[in-house]
Amino acid sequence: MSATSEPRPSQTQYAELAELAGGFIHEIKNHLSTLGLNLQLLAEDFQEPQNQRERRALERIQRLQGECQRLVDVSNDFLRFARVTDLNLQPTDLGSVIEEMIDFFGPTARQANIEIKAYIPADLPPVRLDRDLFKQAILNLMLNAEQAMPGGGEMTFQAARNGNCVCLSLIDTGKGMGPEVLAKVFRPFFSTRPGGNGLGLPTVRKIVEAHGGTIDVQSAVGRGTKFTITLPL
């Protein structure tokens, strides 16, 4: 089973939404900064609790600090999602990007008992990429694959030329997704992971589409998942 990209709003609509959302999120972050500072001062006041009541107060302050930081993290992730607009496109060796990401993700993969394999043809033609932005998309896919394999497994990159395009796939041997989840996987704020904000895969799609490409996902419960990015040459 597979899911493909749905019709997307126009670039003008995206730009207007990004500008509105960016201003709104910045305003929220200003208030969060004030809230976080005052919570830090309160935590310092109760750093050495003298009785049960003060210990309970410190625990509640620390929980609030955690929630405040989570809101900051979600705000930053949303800004990254909303502001995928101006790209610095340069002819890029896709293989070198994948090698760099495998090297970067290596320690995390080893700790999670995940083996990473890559099958990238040496004669693959260069593609026009915003290198840093595209690396963010690959990292999000790798993190998604890691989360799908809590007991370890394999993560495999494959690439090939297909006419005037290059196809890049990332395959995992994780738990896979049923049709209900698969239909929603690119929706912002949809997540099946406790604590997840549901912006990782939507951000991947926005980055890929900003490069003029498409992303497709195939998955089945118990059989793993395959994401395929198609980029124009």
ChimeraX attribute file (.defattr): number of C-alpha atoms within 10 A of each C-alpha:
attribute: neighborCount
match mode: 1-to-1
recipient: residues
	/A:1	11
	/A:2	14
	/A:3	17
	/A:4	14
	/A:5	13
	/A:6	7
	/A:7	6
	/A:8	10
	/A:9	8
	/A:10	8
	/A:11	11
	/A:12	9
	/A:13	11
	/A:14	16
	/A:15	15
	/A:16	12
	/A:17	13
	/A:18	20
	/A:19	14
	/A:20	12
	/A:21	17
	/A:22	19
	/A:23	12
	/A:24	12
	/A:25	16
	/A:26	14
	/A:27	11
	/A:28	14
	/A:29	18
	/A:30	12
	/A:31	11
	/A:32	16
	/A:33	14
	/A:34	11
	/A:35	14
	/A:36	19
	/A:37	13
	/A:38	13
	/A:39	18
	/A:40	14
	/A:41	11
	/A:42	15
	/A:43	18
	/A:44	11
	/A:45	12
	/A:46	16
	/A:47	12
	/A:48	11
	/A:49	13
	/A:50	9
	/A:51	8
	/A:52	9
	/A:53	9
	/A:54	15
	/A:55	15
	/A:56	13
	/A:57	15
	/A:58	21
	/A:59	13
	/A:60	13
	/A:61	17
	/A:62	16
	/A:63	12
	/A:64	15
	/A:65	19
	/A:66	13
	/A:67	13
	/A:68	17
	/A:69	15
	/A:70	14
	/A:71	15
	/A:72	19
	/A:73	14
	/A:74	17
	/A:75	19
	/A:76	16
	/A:77	16
	/A:78	22
	/A:79	18
	/A:80	19
	/A:81	21
	/A:82	20
	/A:83	18
	/A:84	19
	/A:85	16
	/A:86	8
	/A:87	15
	/A:88	12
	/A:89	13
	/A:90	12
	/A:91	13
	/A:92	15
	/A:93	17
	/A:94	23
	/A:95	22
	/A:96	11
	/A:97	17
	/A:98	19
	/A:99	13
	/A:100	13
	/A:101	16
	/A:102	20
	/A:103	13
	/A:104	12
	/A:105	15
	/A:106	15
	/A:107	12
	/A:108	14
	/A:109	21
	/A:110	12
	/A:111	9
	/A:112	16
	/A:113	16
	/A:114	22
	/A:115	14
	/A:116	19
	/A:117	14
	/A:118	16
	/A:119	13
	/A:120	17
	/A:121	13
	/A:122	9
	/A:123	10
	/A:124	14
	/A:125	16
	/A:126	14
	/A:127	18
	/A:128	17
	/A:129	22
	/A:130	18
	/A:131	17
	/A:132	11
	/A:133	20
	/A:134	19
	/A:135	18
	/A:136	17
	/A:137	19
	/A:138	18
	/A:139	19
	/A:140	18
	/A:141	18
	/A:142	22
	/A:143	14
	/A:144	15
	/A:145	27
	/A:146	23
	/A:147	15
	/A:148	20
	/A:149	20
	/A:150	13
	/A:151	12
	/A:152	18
	/A:153	19
	/A:154	18
	/A:155	23
	/A:156	17
	/A:157	20
	/A:158	17
	/A:159	20
	/A:160	17
	/A:161	17
	/A:162	12
	/A:163	9
	/A:164	8
	/A:165	16
	/A:166	20
	/A:167	18
	/A:168	21
	/A:169	20
	/A:170	21
	/A:171	23
	/A:172	27
	/A:173	20
	/A:174	25
	/A:175	19
	/A:176	20
	/A:177	20
	/A:178	13
	/A:179	15
	/A:180	8
	/A:181	14
	/A:182	18
	/A:183	15
	/A:184	13
	/A:185	21
	/A:186	25
	/A:187	15
	/A:188	16
	/A:189	17
	/A:190	17
	/A:191	18
	/A:192	11
	/A:193	10
	/A:194	6
	/A:195	8
	/A:196	12
	/A:197	17
	/A:198	20
	/A:199	21
	/A:200	27
	/A:201	21
	/A:202	19
	/A:203	24
	/A:204	25
	/A:205	21
	/A:206	22
	/A:207	27
	/A:208	21
	/A:209	18
	/A:210	19
	/A:211	22
	/A:212	13
	/A:213	18
	/A:214	19
	/A:215	22
	/A:216	15
	/A:217	21
	/A:218	18
	/A:219	23
	/A:220	17
	/A:221	12
	/A:222	12
	/A:223	13
	/A:224	21
	/A:225	23
	/A:226	22
	/A:227	19
	/A:228	19
	/A:229	21
	/A:230	22
	/A:231	22
	/A:232	16
	/A:233	16
